[in-house]
């Protein structure tokens, strides 16, 4: 039974106790304001013995006993769920930053929250990432919520339920807030999730009956001209975990630097992006985003606020750089290398099926042979282009009538001139011309990384609930061995021709390009020259989860299997993958998994942090469709 608590002080003693720690945090960078308000042992050390007979040093003992009796995470319908007074006290303890948000699309359904005007605006802007990252609980992939509250113009089409959206959210503004949430969830056996911007295909920021820590308000950026650890000496940026790529790049330009981050405008830089490894427009030049990180400030499962670096908690540091988000702790800030700015040339172009392709399509032949010969010519260049520091971002989309389009958005060439880029793309242009396919690149030089990035990368559309994505890291051997290349090209062609699509990246974050072997980034990345994403879609109006799961299962076990079969032993990108990826421990982390699992058990033996597809997630289950109560296996 949860006892009523008469004061915040006793509440702190019973619920928010933390293990002894060094509140100076041991960091050599200047602490952000958010990092100066920290819970410590002193916050609870003067309280008397607990009425249960245990001392504060043994505070977790009855909780551990309780877990043995009720090992599943609690749900609001359980008798042991914290009473409203406890949630009110938690809200007071974190300065009023606790809320109980409705799902974003609630105004679209009949009831007390119905608002036709608001719903119309939501439908019109649903694909805008700013809409979702500005909301306490909305996420990029509503499929992970069980389609519990999808925007609709028909308010009678169903009901808006909580689904797997978290019940409570703390929009954290200090380390104190984060520690309070972690300790509360741990000590009262509540499922805990973490949301930064919500950019995630696997639904890591969702969880049935969960308390969510929202880190999006940690928005500080600090430039430090001279930073030194045992492994690095030079300029860095210290970045709050809520900072998005567009903000960081703009500030870096003002100081005359660039930083290795994502291509997406609204992706949070210092959260799950870095923890998943983080591929970047600069990866062929400087390695993965995680390779540039030199220090991390993080709240771990026992409530401590610690520094992880090569010199402090090095095993945790290794795990955080590639081991996946929402797994080892809550990131407050990251310190990463700054690179002197440089010019970049970008090229954009589109080409389509030839007239002969369309004629054949009208007769029933959907092979688009001419079109794919041009793609083949380009794919053969992947190793050579990536080795020159190139990063390309392109997509191919097919239609049922035989039409098909290749869009380069963009070809990103650091420290290359327009003439050099024109020469690099000349074989592709020539092949297209020989087949009667117009291909006219628009190639432009920019003086800084930020200017080229801003001009080249579109704001991504998110929020789809009728698509299942999967990805594969195709190794260099698949492009230099002719037999393997033919198989790779054919598998990609056949997938797209089957009314599907390709989102492709020519990229090579090798160790020679600046990759750091002292982290847990998937080793498959070091041999990759193409990261490829594809997917299956269904009718947006379909709400039958059984039917949807049948499509998803076919995609995983049949369509994606063809890609896995031609790249044995490779892997896929943790941040852009199929949640049903088989053998995911190998696919996401390769030979690093055993060590990652050991570190997970060291820093989080109680499973305070759980996320789908994460390290240690095999020890837990969320039931059919991953939509239920979180329980140990």
HELIX and SHEET records of a PDB file:
HELIX    1   1 UNK A    8  UNK A   15  1                                   8    
HELIX    2   2 UNK A   33  UNK A   35  5                                   3    
HELIX    3   3 UNK A   41  UNK A   43  5                                   3    
HELIX    4   4 UNK A   56  UNK A   58  5                                   3    
HELIX    5   5 UNK A   59  UNK A   69  1                                  11    
HELIX    6   6 UNK A   84  UNK A   93  1                                  10    
HELIX    7   7 UNK A  104  UNK A  108  5                                   5    
HELIX    8   8 UNK A  116  UNK A  125  1                                  10    
HELIX    9   9 UNK A  129  UNK A  133  1                                   5    
HELIX   10  10 UNK A  142  UNK A  145  5                                   4    
HELIX   11  11 UNK A  175  UNK A  188  1                                  14    
HELIX   12  12 UNK A  245  UNK A  254  1                                  10    
HELIX   13  13 UNK A  269  UNK A  273  3                                   5    
HELIX   14  14 UNK A  274  UNK A  275  1                                   2    
HELIX   15  15 UNK A  283  UNK A  286  1                                   4    
HELIX   16  16 UNK A  289  UNK A  292  5                                   4    
HELIX   17  17 UNK A  314  UNK A  320  1                                   7    
HELIX   18  18 UNK A  355  UNK A  362  1                                   8    
HELIX   19  19 UNK A  369  UNK A  379  1                                  11    
HELIX   20  20 UNK A  382  UNK A  386  1                                   5    
HELIX   21  21 UNK A  418  UNK A  434  1                                  17    
HELIX   22  22 UNK A  449  UNK A  456  1                                   8    
HELIX   23  23 UNK A  477  UNK A  480  1                                   4    
HELIX   24  24 UNK A  482  UNK A  497  1                                  16    
HELIX   25  25 UNK A  523  UNK A  527  5                                   5    
HELIX   26  26 UNK A  545  UNK A  554  1                                  10    
HELIX   27  27 UNK A  555  UNK A  559  3                                   5    
HELIX   28  28 UNK A  560  UNK A  565  1                                   6    
HELIX   29  29 UNK A  584  UNK A  589  1                                   6    
HELIX   30  30 UNK A  590  UNK A  592  5                                   3    
HELIX   31  31 UNK A  593  UNK A  603  1                                  11    
HELIX   32  32 UNK A  617  UNK A  619  5                                   3    
HELIX   33  33 UNK A  624  UNK A  626  5                                   3    
SHEET    1   A 4 UNK A  98  UNK A  99  0                                        
SHEET    2   A 4 UNK A 168  UNK A 171 -1                                        
SHEET    3   A 4 UNK A 211  UNK A 214  1                                        
SHEET    4   A 4 UNK A 192  UNK A 195  1                                        
SHEET    1   B 5 UNK A 221  UNK A 228  0                                        
SHEET    2   B 5 UNK A 233  UNK A 240 -1                                        
SHEET    3   B 5 UNK A 330  UNK A 337 -1                                        
SHEET    4   B 5 UNK A 293  UNK A 299 -1                                        
SHEET    5   B 5 UNK A 305  UNK A 309 -1                                        
SHEET    1   C 2 UNK A 257  UNK A 258  0                                        
SHEET    2   C 2 UNK A 339  UNK A 340 -1                                        
SHEET    1   D 7 UNK A 442  UNK A 446  0                                        
SHEET    2   D 7 UNK A 344  UNK A 352 -1                                        
SHEET    3   D 7 UNK A 404  UNK A 414 -1                                        
SHEET    4   D 7 UNK A 390  UNK A 398 -1                                        
SHEET    5   D 7 UNK A 501  UNK A 506 -1                                        
SHEET    6   D 7 UNK A 528  UNK A 537 -1                                        
SHEET    7   D 7 UNK A 467  UNK A 475 -1                                        
SHEET    1   E 2 UNK A 620  UNK A 621  0                                        
SHEET    2   E 2 UNK A 631  UNK A 632 -1                                        
END                                                                             
